[in-house]
Every structure is written in structure tokens, then in C-alpha cells.
Amino acid sequence: MSTRQTLTLSGLDLNTFHQIRERASASGNSMNRYILKLLRNEIQPDTAGMDHHDLDEFFGSWNDDTFNRVMETITKQRGIDLEIWS
């Protein structure tokens, strides 16, 4: 038995059909390949390629003083204590 299956869509309106055809062509894909990509992305999203917005509220929230204090602390922590590591 083949691992690939066939699916037939019915009831597709003409406007949607034309939009699929145009978008497939613009992306350099056949209609079939374009629809397969849409379905795969919807059902099995590639998390590596996804945008994540869970930390957006924190971007741009530091003032200059906070930024400078954090950078100063990080710089100190990056130092190598030669007494310990020699």
C-alpha cells in the first residue's frame, strides 16, 4: 500500500480556485504542491520556522540605566578567575 493518499475537494468556489492558482504560480509551485504545503503547515507546523511572540512585551522595556546595569553585570560574569582555572 502506498504511503501517499489522494484527496478530492468538492464545493470549491471559483474565486478560491483562482486565488489558489495565482498564489501557487506566484510561489513557483503547482496547485497540488501549494495546497499540500498549506495543509502541512496548518496540521504539522514547523516550529523552527515559526515566529514566537511570547516575549514581545519585554522588548524595548528597558531604559538606558537598566540596560547599562545589566550589561555591566554580564561583563563582570564573563571574566575568568585565573586563580580557579589555572
GUSEFI-665477 format. One record per atom (N, C-alpha, C): residue number from 1; atom name; y, x, z. Coordinates in pm, 1 decimal. Layout:
pos=NUM site=CA c2=Y c1=X c3=Z;
...
//
This chain:
pos=1 site=N c2=-118.0 c1=83.7 c3=0.0;
pos=1 site=CA c2=0.0 c1=0.0 c3=0.0;
pos=1 site=C c2=124.5 c1=88.4 c3=0.0;
pos=2 site=N c2=222.6 c1=54.6 c3=-79.7;
pos=2 site=CA c2=347.1 c1=129.6 c3=-89.3;
pos=2 site=C c2=429.7 c1=112.3 c3=37.6;
pos=3 site=N c2=499.6 c1=219.9 c3=74.6;
pos=3 site=CA c2=586.5 c1=211.3 c3=192.1;
pos=3 site=C c2=720.3 c1=146.9 c3=157.4;
pos=4 site=N c2=747.4 c1=130.4 c3=31.1;
pos=4 site=CA c2=872.4 c1=66.6 c3=-12.3;
pos=4 site=C c2=843.8 c1=-77.3 c3=-51.3;
pos=5 site=N c2=932.2 c1=-162.4 c3=-8.7;
pos=5 site=CA c2=916.2 c1=-305.0 c3=-36.1;
pos=5 site=C c2=1029.8 c1=-353.8 c3=-125.0;
pos=6 site=N c2=1009.7 c1=-467.6 c3=-186.8;
pos=6 site=CA c2=1110.0 c1=-528.2 c3=-273.2;
pos=6 site=C c2=1166.3 c1=-651.4 c3=-205.6;
pos=7 site=N c2=1297.5 c1=-668.9 c3=-218.5;
pos=7 site=CA c2=1365.6 c1=-784.2 c3=-161.0;
pos=7 site=C c2=1450.0 c1=-847.5 c3=-270.4;
pos=8 site=N c2=1442.1 c1=-977.9 c3=-284.2;
pos=8 site=CA c2=1522.9 c1=-1051.0 c3=-381.1;
pos=8 site=C c2=1624.0 c1=-1135.2 c3=-306.0;
pos=9 site=N c2=1749.3 c1=-1128.2 c3=-347.2;
pos=9 site=CA c2=1854.1 c1=-1209.4 c3=-286.4;
pos=9 site=C c2=1880.3 c1=-1330.8 c3=-374.2;
pos=10 site=N c2=1894.2 c1=-1444.9 c3=-310.5;
pos=10 site=CA c2=1931.8 c1=-1564.7 c3=-385.7;
pos=10 site=C c2=2055.1 c1=-1624.4 c3=-321.6;
pos=11 site=N c2=2131.7 c1=-1698.0 c3=-398.3;
pos=11 site=CA c2=2250.6 c1=-1763.1 c3=-346.9;
pos=11 site=C c2=2372.3 c1=-1672.5 c3=-339.4;
pos=12 site=N c2=2369.0 c1=-1561.3 c3=-409.6;
pos=12 site=CA c2=2480.4 c1=-1467.8 c3=-409.3;
pos=12 site=C c2=2590.0 c1=-1519.9 c3=-501.3;
pos=13 site=N c2=2710.1 c1=-1539.4 c3=-445.7;
pos=13 site=CA c2=2818.4 c1=-1592.2 c3=-529.6;
pos=13 site=C c2=2868.9 c1=-1484.6 c3=-624.9;
pos=14 site=N c2=2931.2 c1=-1528.0 c3=-732.5;
pos=14 site=CA c2=2973.8 c1=-1438.9 c3=-839.9;
pos=14 site=C c2=3076.6 c1=-1336.7 c3=-791.4;
pos=15 site=N c2=3168.9 c1=-1377.9 c3=-705.5;
pos=15 site=CA c2=3271.0 c1=-1286.2 c3=-654.9;
pos=15 site=C c2=3206.2 c1=-1171.4 c3=-577.2;
pos=16 site=N c2=3112.6 c1=-1202.8 c3=-489.8;
pos=16 site=CA c2=3043.2 c1=-1099.6 c3=-412.4;
pos=16 site=C c2=2965.6 c1=-1006.7 c3=-504.4;
pos=17 site=N c2=2899.7 c1=-1064.3 c3=-603.0;
pos=17 site=CA c2=2824.6 c1=-985.0 c3=-700.1;
pos=17 site=C c2=2916.5 c1=-884.5 c3=-770.0;
pos=18 site=N c2=3033.2 c1=-929.8 c3=-814.0;
pos=18 site=CA c2=3127.1 c1=-841.0 c3=-883.7;
pos=18 site=C c2=3181.4 c1=-733.1 c3=-789.9;
pos=19 site=N c2=3207.6 c1=-769.4 c3=-665.3;
pos=19 site=CA c2=3256.2 c1=-669.2 c3=-570.0;
pos=19 site=C c2=3150.9 c1=-562.5 c3=-543.0;
pos=20 site=N c2=3025.9 c1=-603.8 c3=-531.0;
pos=20 site=CA c2=2917.3 c1=-506.9 c3=-511.2;
pos=20 site=C c2=2907.8 c1=-414.1 c3=-631.4;
pos=21 site=N c2=2914.0 c1=-472.2 c3=-750.1;
pos=21 site=CA c2=2904.7 c1=-391.7 c3=-871.6;
pos=21 site=C c2=3019.9 c1=-291.8 c3=-880.6;
pos=22 site=N c2=3141.6 c1=-336.7 c3=-849.9;
pos=22 site=CA c2=3258.2 c1=-248.4 c3=-855.7;
pos=22 site=C c2=3249.8 c1=-136.6 c3=-752.0;
pos=23 site=N c2=3211.3 c1=-171.2 c3=-629.4;
pos=23 site=CA c2=3202.5 c1=-70.1 c3=-523.4;
pos=23 site=C c2=3089.6 c1=29.0 c3=-549.6;
pos=24 site=N c2=2979.7 c1=-21.3 c3=-602.9;
pos=24 site=CA c2=2868.4 c1=67.7 c3=-636.7;
pos=24 site=C c2=2912.1 c1=166.6 c3=-744.3;
pos=25 site=N c2=2979.0 c1=116.4 c3=-845.2;
pos=25 site=CA c2=3026.4 c1=201.5 c3=-953.2;
pos=25 site=C c2=3127.1 c1=304.0 c3=-901.9;
pos=26 site=N c2=3220.1 c1=259.2 c3=-817.7;
pos=26 site=CA c2=3322.4 c1=349.6 c3=-763.1;
pos=26 site=C c2=3260.3 c1=459.8 c3=-676.8;
pos=27 site=N c2=3148.4 c1=429.6 c3=-612.0;
pos=27 site=CA c2=3083.1 c1=530.3 c3=-527.8;
pos=27 site=C c2=2982.3 c1=614.1 c3=-605.4;
pos=28 site=N c2=2965.8 c1=583.4 c3=-733.1;
pos=28 site=CA c2=2873.7 c1=659.8 c3=-816.6;
pos=28 site=C c2=2727.6 c1=623.8 c3=-795.5;
pos=29 site=N c2=2704.2 c1=502.4 c3=-745.9;
pos=29 site=CA c2=2568.0 c1=457.9 c3=-718.7;
pos=29 site=C c2=2532.8 c1=336.0 c3=-802.2;
pos=30 site=N c2=2404.4 c1=313.4 c3=-817.8;
pos=30 site=CA c2=2358.7 c1=187.8 c3=-877.2;
pos=30 site=C c2=2380.8 c1=78.5 c3=-773.4;
pos=31 site=N c2=2377.8 c1=-45.4 c3=-816.8;
pos=31 site=CA c2=2393.3 c1=-155.9 c3=-722.8;
pos=31 site=C c2=2281.7 c1=-152.4 c3=-619.4;
pos=32 site=N c2=2161.8 c1=-124.9 c3=-663.5;
pos=32 site=CA c2=2047.3 c1=-119.5 c3=-572.4;
pos=32 site=C c2=2067.7 c1=-12.9 c3=-464.8;
pos=33 site=N c2=2103.5 c1=107.3 c3=-507.8;
pos=33 site=CA c2=2123.0 c1=216.5 c3=-412.3;
pos=33 site=C c2=2238.9 c1=185.3 c3=-317.5;
pos=34 site=N c2=2346.6 c1=126.2 c3=-369.6;
pos=34 site=CA c2=2462.1 c1=90.9 c3=-287.2;
pos=34 site=C c2=2422.4 c1=-10.8 c3=-179.6;
pos=35 site=N c2=2348.5 c1=-113.0 c3=-216.5;
pos=35 site=CA c2=2305.4 c1=-215.6 c3=-121.1;
pos=35 site=C c2=2208.8 c1=-156.3 c3=-18.5;
pos=36 site=N c2=2118.2 c1=-68.6 c3=-63.6;
pos=36 site=CA c2=2027.1 c1=-2.4 c3=31.1;
pos=36 site=C c2=2104.3 c1=78.1 c3=135.0;
pos=37 site=N c2=2208.8 c1=149.9 c3=90.8;
pos=37 site=CA c2=2289.9 c1=227.3 c3=185.1;
pos=37 site=C c2=2360.4 c1=135.4 c3=283.1;
pos=38 site=N c2=2414.3 c1=24.3 c3=234.2;
pos=38 site=CA c2=2479.8 c1=-71.9 c3=323.2;
pos=38 site=C c2=2383.2 c1=-122.9 c3=429.1;
pos=39 site=N c2=2264.3 c1=-160.7 c3=385.2;
pos=39 site=CA c2=2164.7 c1=-213.7 c3=479.0;
pos=39 site=C c2=2120.6 c1=-108.2 c3=579.8;
pos=40 site=N c2=2093.8 c1=13.2 c3=532.1;
pos=40 site=CA c2=2051.1 c1=120.2 c3=622.9;
pos=40 site=C c2=2159.9 c1=151.2 c3=725.7;
pos=41 site=N c2=2284.6 c1=157.9 c3=680.5;
pos=41 site=CA c2=2394.8 c1=187.9 c3=772.6;
pos=41 site=C c2=2413.6 c1=77.4 c3=875.5;
pos=42 site=N c2=2386.5 c1=-45.1 c3=838.0;
pos=42 site=CA c2=2401.0 c1=-156.8 c3=930.3;
pos=42 site=C c2=2285.2 c1=-162.5 c3=1029.3;
pos=43 site=N c2=2165.6 c1=-138.9 c3=982.2;
pos=43 site=CA c2=2046.2 c1=-153.6 c3=1065.6;
pos=43 site=C c2=2012.8 c1=-25.8 c3=1141.5;
pos=44 site=N c2=2029.2 c1=88.0 c3=1075.9;
pos=44 site=CA c2=1996.6 c1=216.7 c3=1137.8;
pos=44 site=C c2=2115.5 c1=310.7 c3=1122.4;
pos=45 site=N c2=2222.3 c1=286.7 c3=1196.0;
pos=45 site=CA c2=2340.0 c1=371.2 c3=1177.6;
pos=45 site=C c2=2312.4 c1=516.0 c3=1214.7;
pos=46 site=N c2=2368.3 c1=604.2 c3=1137.5;
pos=46 site=CA c2=2356.9 c1=747.8 c3=1164.2;
pos=46 site=C c2=2462.3 c1=783.0 c3=1267.4;
pos=47 site=N c2=2421.0 c1=800.3 c3=1390.1;
pos=47 site=CA c2=2517.2 c1=823.1 c3=1496.8;
pos=47 site=C c2=2593.0 c1=954.0 c3=1478.7;
pos=48 site=N c2=2536.3 c1=1048.1 c3=1406.9;
pos=48 site=CA c2=2607.4 c1=1174.5 c3=1385.7;
pos=48 site=C c2=2729.2 c1=1153.6 c3=1297.7;
pos=49 site=N c2=2724.0 c1=1054.7 c3=1210.1;
pos=49 site=CA c2=2835.4 c1=1029.6 c3=1120.7;
pos=49 site=C c2=2928.8 c1=920.6 c3=1168.9;
pos=50 site=N c2=2903.2 c1=866.4 c3=1286.2;
pos=50 site=CA c2=2984.8 c1=756.5 c3=1335.6;
pos=50 site=C c2=3108.7 c1=807.6 c3=1407.4;
pos=51 site=N c2=3215.0 c1=729.7 c3=1399.5;
pos=51 site=CA c2=3333.9 c1=757.5 c3=1478.1;
pos=51 site=C c2=3313.3 c1=700.2 c3=1616.9;
pos=52 site=N c2=3350.1 c1=777.5 c3=1716.5;
pos=52 site=CA c2=3340.4 c1=730.9 c3=1854.1;
pos=52 site=C c2=3481.2 c1=714.3 c3=1909.7;
pos=53 site=N c2=3504.8 c1=603.9 c3=1976.8;
pos=53 site=CA c2=3638.7 c1=575.3 c3=2027.4;
pos=53 site=C c2=3640.1 c1=553.0 c3=2178.5;
pos=54 site=N c2=3534.8 c1=591.7 c3=2247.2;
pos=54 site=CA c2=3526.3 c1=565.0 c3=2390.3;
pos=54 site=C c2=3623.1 c1=648.6 c3=2473.2;
pos=55 site=N c2=3678.6 c1=755.7 c3=2418.8;
pos=55 site=CA c2=3772.7 c1=838.8 c3=2494.1;
pos=55 site=C c2=3914.5 c1=832.9 c3=2437.3;
pos=56 site=N c2=3939.7 c1=741.3 c3=2345.7;
pos=56 site=CA c2=4069.9 c1=732.8 c3=2280.4;
pos=56 site=C c2=4184.7 c1=715.4 c3=2379.1;
pos=57 site=N c2=4161.6 c1=641.1 c3=2486.1;
pos=57 site=CA c2=4269.7 c1=614.8 c3=2581.5;
pos=57 site=C c2=4319.3 c1=742.2 c3=2649.5;
pos=58 site=N c2=4239.5 c1=848.1 c3=2647.9;
pos=58 site=CA c2=4278.0 c1=971.7 c3=2714.2;
pos=58 site=C c2=4355.6 c1=1067.3 c3=2623.8;
pos=59 site=N c2=4345.6 c1=1051.9 c3=2493.3;
pos=59 site=CA c2=4415.3 c1=1141.0 c3=2402.0;
pos=59 site=C c2=4565.0 c1=1115.5 c3=2409.5;
pos=60 site=N c2=4637.8 c1=1222.0 c3=2427.0;
pos=60 site=CA c2=4782.6 c1=1210.9 c3=2435.7;
pos=60 site=C c2=4833.1 c1=1163.6 c3=2570.3;
pos=61 site=N c2=4743.9 c1=1154.4 c3=2670.5;
pos=61 site=CA c2=4785.8 c1=1101.6 c3=2800.1;
pos=61 site=C c2=4834.3 c1=1210.7 c3=2895.5;
pos=62 site=N c2=4814.2 c1=1337.4 c3=2861.2;
pos=62 site=CA c2=4860.7 c1=1445.5 c3=2948.3;
pos=62 site=C c2=5005.3 c1=1480.2 c3=2913.4;
pos=63 site=N c2=5085.5 c1=1502.1 c3=3016.0;
pos=63 site=CA c2=5218.9 c1=1555.3 c3=2991.0;
pos=63 site=C c2=5207.4 c1=1708.0 c3=2986.1;
pos=64 site=N c2=5317.1 c1=1776.7 c3=2958.1;
pos=64 site=CA c2=5312.7 c1=1922.6 c3=2943.5;
pos=64 site=C c2=5269.2 c1=1991.9 c3=3072.1;
pos=65 site=N c2=5314.6 c1=1941.4 c3=3186.3;
pos=65 site=CA c2=5279.5 c1=2002.7 c3=3314.5;
pos=65 site=C c2=5128.0 c1=1995.5 c3=3338.6;
pos=66 site=N c2=5070.2 c1=1877.1 c3=3316.2;
pos=66 site=CA c2=4925.7 c1=1860.7 c3=3335.4;
pos=66 site=C c2=4848.9 c1=1950.8 c3=3240.6;
pos=67 site=N c2=4889.4 c1=1954.0 c3=3116.0;
pos=67 site=CA c2=4823.0 c1=2038.1 c3=3016.6;
pos=67 site=C c2=4827.0 c1=2184.9 c3=3059.5;
pos=68 site=N c2=4943.9 c1=2230.9 c3=3099.9;
pos=68 site=CA c2=4957.6 c1=2371.6 c3=3139.4;
pos=68 site=C c2=4872.7 c1=2405.2 c3=3261.3;
pos=69 site=N c2=4865.8 c1=2314.3 c3=3358.9;
pos=69 site=CA c2=4782.0 c1=2338.5 c3=3477.2;
pos=69 site=C c2=4633.9 c1=2344.5 c3=3438.5;
pos=70 site=N c2=4590.7 c1=2256.0 c3=3353.5;
pos=70 site=CA c2=4450.3 c1=2256.4 c3=3309.7;
pos=70 site=C c2=4419.7 c1=2384.3 c3=3233.3;
pos=71 site=N c2=4507.8 c1=2423.3 c3=3142.5;
pos=71 site=CA c2=4484.4 c1=2545.6 c3=3064.6;
pos=71 site=C c2=4483.4 c1=2669.0 c3=3154.2;
pos=72 site=N c2=4568.6 c1=2672.1 c3=3255.0;
pos=72 site=CA c2=4571.1 c1=2783.9 c3=3348.9;
pos=72 site=C c2=4438.6 c1=2793.0 c3=3424.8;
pos=73 site=N c2=4388.1 c1=2679.4 c3=3469.3;
pos=73 site=CA c2=4260.6 c1=2676.1 c3=3541.5;
pos=73 site=C c2=4145.6 c1=2720.2 c3=3451.4;
pos=74 site=N c2=4143.8 c1=2671.4 c3=3329.5;
pos=74 site=CA c2=4037.6 c1=2709.3 c3=3235.2;
pos=74 site=C c2=4042.7 c1=2859.4 c3=3207.3;
pos=75 site=N c2=4162.2 c1=2911.7 c3=3188.6;
pos=75 site=CA c2=4177.1 c1=3055.4 c3=3161.0;
pos=75 site=C c2=4122.8 c1=3138.7 c3=3276.1;
pos=76 site=N c2=4153.3 c1=3097.7 c3=3399.4;
pos=76 site=CA c2=4101.6 c1=3169.4 c3=3516.6;
pos=76 site=C c2=3949.0 c1=3164.8 c3=3521.1;
pos=77 site=N c2=3891.3 c1=3050.8 c3=3485.9;
pos=77 site=CA c2=3746.5 c1=3034.1 c3=3491.9;
pos=77 site=C c2=3674.8 c1=3112.6 c3=3383.5;
pos=78 site=N c2=3742.9 c1=3146.7 c3=3278.1;
pos=78 site=CA c2=3681.3 c1=3222.0 c3=3168.8;
pos=78 site=C c2=3670.9 c1=3371.0 c3=3199.9;
pos=79 site=N c2=3734.5 c1=3415.2 c3=3305.2;
pos=79 site=CA c2=3729.2 c1=3556.5 c3=3341.2;
pos=79 site=C c2=3589.4 c1=3597.0 c3=3385.4;
pos=80 site=N c2=3557.4 c1=3720.8 c3=3362.5;
pos=80 site=CA c2=3426.9 c1=3775.7 c3=3401.7;
pos=80 site=C c2=3446.1 c1=3860.3 c3=3526.6;
pos=81 site=N c2=3375.6 c1=3827.9 c3=3631.0;
pos=81 site=CA c2=3381.1 c1=3906.5 c3=3753.5;
pos=81 site=C c2=3287.5 c1=4025.5 c3=3735.3;
pos=82 site=N c2=3345.8 c1=4141.2 c3=3704.2;
pos=82 site=CA c2=3266.4 c1=4260.9 c3=3673.5;
pos=82 site=C c2=3183.7 c1=4306.6 c3=3794.0;
pos=83 site=N c2=3231.2 c1=4275.7 c3=3914.4;
pos=83 site=CA c2=3157.0 c1=4314.6 c3=4033.9;
pos=83 site=C c2=3021.9 c1=4243.4 c3=4040.2;
pos=84 site=N c2=3020.2 c1=4119.0 c3=3994.2;
pos=84 site=CA c2=2895.0 c1=4041.4 c3=3994.8;
pos=84 site=C c2=2806.0 c1=4078.8 c3=3876.4;
pos=85 site=N c2=2865.6 c1=4103.0 c3=3760.2;
pos=85 site=CA c2=2788.2 c1=4119.2 c3=3637.8;
pos=85 site=C c2=2767.8 c1=4264.9 c3=3594.3;
pos=86 site=N c2=2804.6 c1=4362.5 c3=3674.2;
pos=86 site=CA c2=2780.9 c1=4499.8 c3=3632.1;
pos=86 site=C c2=2657.8 c1=4557.4 c3=3694.1;
//
